[in-house]
């Protein structure tokens, strides 16, 4: 049995960051033991929708356990995951579990004995999209994000959705969310939508 793994179900799959990447010794395909949905906007992505753990809506989705070297200390693993999720890679601050977390605090949670891994850790953060979330709202947020700096950096909502789709992550809203982006941009694929909106942003 492996000792420690990180459950990845979003951008962490393809971009674990320079602190986590060197420690990965295996990747295990699985499904999340909880529901996931596009239920949070990311400030660093100019308001693009991102995937978070949810309770009353969403789907259990395809995920990857990033198995870490057996010599990795659990507290260190929690800290580097916490720093990565806060875009603070390398700042050396250690994770301390908050007693009463707000919707904007990243909490590191654990699952024991999951998929041949003794301890699997993952992050949880609150929903910050006001009101009832639906694919229409998500599509508008994604399109808006690609027309801003996030689009220039390749960190917009449409690219995020495409990456998740390529990793087999299908939530309750995924298909309708994608369909509405294509309708609003008058394109046939997400790749076409990205190309069209990148060109529009550059013109502006």
N, C-alpha and C positions, 0 to 999 in steps of 0.2 A: 504493500500500500504506500502511495506517495504521502508526503507529510503535509505540504501546503499548496493550495492552488488559488488562483484568482478567477472568479466567474465573470466572463466578459460577454456582454450582449449588445454592445454599441460600438463606438469608435475605438474602444479599448482593444478590440479584436485585431485591427490592422495597425493601430498606433499605440502600443503600450507605454512608450516613452523610454528615455535613456536610463532610468533607474530600474525599471522592471525588465526590460528587454534582455539584458545580460544574464538574468537569473532563470529565464525560461528554459526548461529541459524537455518539455513535452506539451502537446495540446490535445485535449480530449473533447470530442464533440458531445453535446448533450442538449437538453432543453431546460429552460429556467424552471425552478420549482415554484415560481410565482408569476403573476401576470405582469406584462410590460406594455407600455404604450408611449406614444409621442405626447407627453403631458407636461413638458417643461420647456420654456424658452431659455436659450443660452445667450448671456450677455456677450461672450467672446465671439459668438456667431451672429451678432447683430439681430438677436431675437428669433433665430431659427429654432424650430421644434426639435427636441432631443428625447431620447428614450429614457424612461425611468421606471422603477418598480411602482406598480399600481395595485389597488385592491378591488375596487368595484367595477372596473372595466379593463379592456385590454386582453391579450392572449399570453399563454405560455409560449415562448419563442425559442428558436434555435440559438445556441450559445456555445462558447468555447471555454473550457477550463484551462487557464494558463498555469501549467504545473511549474513550480519553482524548485530550485535546488534544495535537496533535503537538509542542507546546512543552514538554510534561511531561517532567521528568527521570526516568530509570528508577529511580534510587536513591530519589527522593522518592516515586514511585509505590509502590515496595516498602514504604517506611516507612508511608505512610498506609493501605495494605492491612493491614500487620502491626498497626498501632495499632487499626484497626477490629476486627480479629479478636480482639484482646485486650481490647476494651472500654475502650481508652485513647485515644479520639479527642481530638486537640488537645493531647496532653501533650508534643509536640515531640521525643520520643526518636526516634532514627533506627535503622532496622533494621540489625542486624549478623548475618550468617549464623552460627548456632552450629556448632561443629566436631563435637560429639557430642550432638545434640539428644535430650532426654528425651521421654517420651510426652506431656508437658504443654507442650512448647515449640512455638510456631508457627513453621514454616519456610516461607519464600517461595520457590517454585520457578518455573522459566521453561520455556516452549515457544517455539521459534523458527519463524517463518514458518507460522503457523497461521491459516487462514481469512482470508487477506489482511491479517493483522496481523504486523508484523515481530517483536515480542516480546510474548508473552502470559504474564502472571504469575498465580499461584494459590497458595493456602495448603495446607499439609499439617500435620496434627497426629495424634498417636497414638490408637489405640483404648484406652479406659479402662474398658470394661465387662468385668468378670471373666468368664472362662469362655467357652463357646460362645454366641454371640448368636443369638436366635431371636425370632420375632414375639410370642411370649407374654411374654417379658421386656420387650420394647419397649412393648407395650400397658400393662403394669403400671406402668412408669416414666412413661409419658405421662399416664395417669390420676392417678397420685400427684402429678405436677407441677401439674396444673390445680387441684388442691384446696389448693395452697399459694399463696404470694405471686405466683409466676409467672402463675398464673391471673388474679389481680387485675390484673396489668400487661399481660395479653394476650400473654405470652411463654412459654406452656406448650407441652408436647409435642403436644397435639392440634391446636392452632392452627398449630404449625410443620408438622405433617404435612399439614394442609389446605392451607396455603400452597404447599407443595411440590407437592401434587397439582394445584392450580390452575395451577401453572407447568409441568405436564406431566412432572414428575419421578417416574419409576416405577422403584423399585429391586427387587432380588430379593425383599425382604420386604414391600414396600409394601402389596400387596393383602391379604395375610393379616394384617398388622399392623393395618390399618384394620378388617378384618372382626372381629378379636378385641376391638377397642375397642367396636365396635357391640354385640357379643354381651355383653360385660361390663357395658355401661351400659344394655342393653335399649333401644337406639335404632336408627333406620334410616339416619341420615346423621351425618357428623361434626359438622355444624352443630347437629343435635339433641343430640348428646352434649355439645357445648360448653355449650349452653343448660342442659341438665339438671345438669351438674356445676358450672357457675357458681352455679346456684341452691342446690345442696347445700352448696357452700363458704360461701355467704353465710348459710345457716341455721346452720352450725357456728360 
